Amino acid sequence: MAPELRVVGKPLPRVDAYGKVTGKTVYAADFTLPGMLFGKVLRGTEPHARIVRIDARRALTLPGVRAVISAADVADVRYGGALKDETVFAREKVRYVGQPVAAVAAATSEAAEAALAAIDVVYDPLPAVFDVEGALAPGAPLVHEAWETYSAIPILYREGNICNRARILAGDVERGLAEADRVFEHRFTTRMVHQGYTEPRAAVAAWDSAGQVTVWSNTQLPFEVQNTLAEILQLPPSRIRILVPGIGGGFGGKLRVGVEHFAALLARKTGRPVRVITTSEEELTAAYPRQGTIVELKTGVTRDGRLTGKQGRIFFDTGAFAGSGPGVASVATLILAGPYCIPNLHLEGYAVYTNKTNCGSFRAPSGPQANFAVESQMDIIADALGMDPLDLRLRNIVREGDEGPTGQLLTGVGLEECLRRAADAIGWNDRRPGPSRGKGIACGWWTTTGGSSGVYVKINPDGTVALNTGAAEIGTGALTGAAQVLAEQLSVELSDINLVSADTYSTPFDFGAQGSRTAFSVGNACRAAAADLRRQLFALASRQLGVEPDALELRERHVVAGGKRVSLADLSRLSQQSGGGLIAHGTFIAPPTPYDTKRVEAHVYPAFHSPSFHAHAVDLAVDPETGEVTLHRYVVAQDVGFALNPTYVEGQIEGGVAQGVGQALSEEIVYENGRVVNPNLTDYKMPTTLDLPRIESILVQHPSAVGPYGAKGVGEPPNIEPPAAVANAVAAAIGVRITSLPITAEKIVMALRKETP
Ligand code: MOS
């Protein structure tokens, strides 16, 4: 019989709870150093223009101004992820409104602001492209005329303004569509949205006399920022220390260098510590938001509702630099397939340059956009066939042992249970419970991102345990989950675990707090370290107790054998005196997920590791006069494999739904001719607690073979299905299908008027 679990699976309070609820945690934006200067960034005012002149002479004469830097002051390097197309400052030309052109450091924030206003920049405007259609039109201006000279990972397919085209090709889609009784063609669009983290991007940088720089930053990926700064500053990574204090949310928006480089460059120039924090306007015009998309789907289906083939294309407006675009366009194709068995597929994801801000990663990158299209179309098909949308899904979903779209073997598949339980909970048998009221359902799948994690673990002389990880706690509770794994494995309490995290000098490498991977990967690294420590503890205890190591076990902070026992505290002290101390390291990298390489082209993410499955159901009402949508109930059934801490899994579900409802109903960064017209939190409308019902979570547990205790990634998935679930419920409520996000009151009213002229 499996031993009873004492710590994992329990709703224990977070290891970082006390500091956060009492306001004692220091966030990056709170962090100060003596003598610190304030840095600010001058941003371009033209969507596409040659820079004729930058004149900072007047700015430098203003009181308190210590430095102004621009492209001429930094090494001429291009950096980036899959494609290196970015520079610190615009060189020769600007490619979007908001692109950094210069930066200043001053004694006060006000003086820095005044200096920005005193820098004269003269632009010579160039023709620009403002959307995907414009960028792909014959003869369109190129956002990067020298794109072919940029370095990139070799698998990308690039052409002009296309910075990647990823494909899945399976079976024979022509045949699949020919075999269908009906073929459905639809087009969907989604808009650019911001992650909406509470704390803006912030960094403080200071150089020491040895020429090393330390940066306190609220990045999700300290090791990634270390490497990028090494390229920008032309230094070995070992001379760059990134430390992560508290982070007020990231959601993918803080993966890549944001303001750290400006702080480091200004600090080097002035010889003083420098802090840079973004404003709301900078966040909404020059951060890394979720890409707007156009999705085209052509889906074949038999009369009895079996999917025979699907052709799909999704175009990501990735902005002026590739950013996450090439990868996001790849992931999207796996979402376009849906969690369905479809024998014939031709799916393409395009990342397209435009003269807008550089879009990036946002919780489940590509997920909501592609899922909105797929799951809206499933409902349209069900209606056309006279089928219940739930039944159409149940007829086609993947089940245990099925193949994914690229041929991966699917195991631990809890999708049917998710669909049935979400439907039961929402009362699916009564889909239109009143006038202008309706219920919608949507389902999907997602990955647990790979990448390696390492931990150091030490048993302290009081018997507590130090867990040292390179991952940052970005607010999800993931490191509490990992600490629960460690506590379980060492038979100590969660409160015995003392966490040190996210410091590129003192903590081991971690691929970082991204991709729903942190508790999964760090937890597995903890298992490896605990196994090592058990061997050490048992060897010591064996001598101490005069018992063979095989007869020993860990129990409640002790090593025990029959009636004999010795505490971890005593063993730690003993080891410190005679054995060098009880320390271990553990590492983990997810094993590769096999797939059929012949089915993919230019694909950066060809299979989903330890995939999760989920179904969302919503019950809402639409006011036919005003178009206002009121959510009455929202249910999520998510196959999390195993809930390491049910409270924080539910927290992820609640937050993910809130963010998703924002994208569904109200959020949009609105561009007009290359300029954001709503760069403030009054006009960019995020939902508040008053806009949301209580989110009901159902935790479905079909374990992953790889995750700690069977856990799968949980952070991103809840953000995927809300737009589709809401769109489907709106259609059920009022009989009108909105195919573009956000589904604003205005769109609903206009659609209703068209329906009944
Ligand atoms: Mo995420 S978008 O991998 O933080």
Residues whose N, C-alpha, C, O or C-beta is under 5 A from the ligand:
A	BS01	MOS	F251 G252 S361 F362 R363 A364 P365 A513 Q514 G515
